[in-house]
Amino acid sequence: MKEYEMLKDWPDVLTVKQMAKLLGVGVNAAYQLVNDGSIGSCRIGKSIRVPKLCIVDYLDMARYTVSTTIVADNLTAGKELL
């Protein structure tokens, strides 16, 4: 988690509103990420809590998804990858 030093001041377990602020997205988008399973979470009664490690996992996954998308786009466009 060294590469995510910016997260050190955030609690280990966040609310969806805190997660939205951390990621710089709206609350509705944050709830969508949780509801579609993109970011792991747990329900405690009616509350939803998001472990910080699940956010780190999501950010790591996004890094690889972007690279794969760029490679796929280049292959579709007929570009050689050297």
N, C-alpha and C positions, 0 to 999 in steps of 0.2 A: 504494500500500500504506500510505499515510499513516493511513487510518482503522483500520489494524490494528497500531498501535504496540505493543499488548500482545504481539505475536508477535516483537518485535525481539530478545528474549533467547533465543529458540529457534533451534536450528541450521537451516540452509537445507534440509537433508535429514534427515528423522526416521524412526525405526523406527515400526512400528505401535503398539507400547506407548507410545512418546512421544506419538504422535498421539492415542491414546485419552486420555491424561492431559491433553493440551492442550484437547481438545474436551469433556472431562468425561464421557466415556462409557466403558463397559466394553471390555475388549480384544476380546471376541467381536463386539460391535457395530462396533468399529473394523475388524476383519478383514472383516466383512460389507460395510462401505462400500467397502473396497478391492476385494473379490472381485466385487461387483456393478457395479463401474466408476463408482460415485458420486464417488469420489475417485481421481484418477490416481496411479499408482504404477509402480515398476519392480522387477523381480526381478534380484537379483545372486546367482547360485547358488541357495541355498535361502532367502536373506534377501529381505525385501520392504522397499523404501525409498520414502518418500513425500516428494516435494519440497514445501516449505512453500508454494510458489506454487499447488500443486494444492489445498491446504487453503483458501487464500485464495479461489480460484476457486469451491470448493464453498460457502463461506460467502456469497460474492456471489450465487451462484445461488439459495441458500436465501432470500435477502432478496427476490428477485423472485418466487419460487414462493409465498411466504406472501402477498404482495400479490395475486397472481393468484387464489389460492384464496379469499381474502376477497371479491374482486369476483365470482367465480363463485358463491359461496354467497349473496351478496346478490341476484344475478340470479335464482338458483333460487328464492329466497324471495319473489321478486316486488318487491323493493325498488328504488326508482329511485335511480340514481346521479347526483347533481347536483354 
